[in-house]
Amino acid sequence: MSTSSSSSSLPSLDVSMSSTNSVVQSASQSSSSSSSPFKTSDFYVIRVSIETSAAVEETEGVILYKSIMLSNSEHTPTVIRSAMLKHGLEDDPDNYSLVQLLPHGEIVFPSNANVYYAINTAYDLNFMLRRKRDDDTPGLKKSKGSKGKKKISLSV
């Protein structure tokens, strides 16, 4: 008798899995016009690399990154801890900054930011984790090739 009850519960399990897949599919279809599987209304999948010296990148030619799922409730310290865990770094997360890499600059996130809402989704979701610098004030910074640095405050 227990065999029949367990077999009767299997179809309901299959139904719930198929309904979950349809919810995920509909969420990704309605999320944006680009219909990227990495951007939905509930989460983003971001790529986080660790800052390395330019000499290392030139010789190896490969930038190692880890993918992290970012929900709409995660703040900067949580994302930094997740990136450090994925990269195997054992240090104080307060010593690091989270930076979104953009074609013409970068965004340095403040420690109290909700990263999900602060990121620029018009570009690839490429991030870098680096040791804090003196010039790591939160906001948008233009690359050195542009005229001066333009900072936009990310008030949260």
Salt bridges, closest charged atoms under 4 A:
GLU51 OE2 - ARG133 NH2 2.27
ASP91 OD2 - ARG131 NH2 2.32
GLU106 OE2 - ARG130 NH2 2.78
ASP135 OD2 - LYS149 NZ 3.53
ASP136 OD1 - ARG130 NH2 2.71
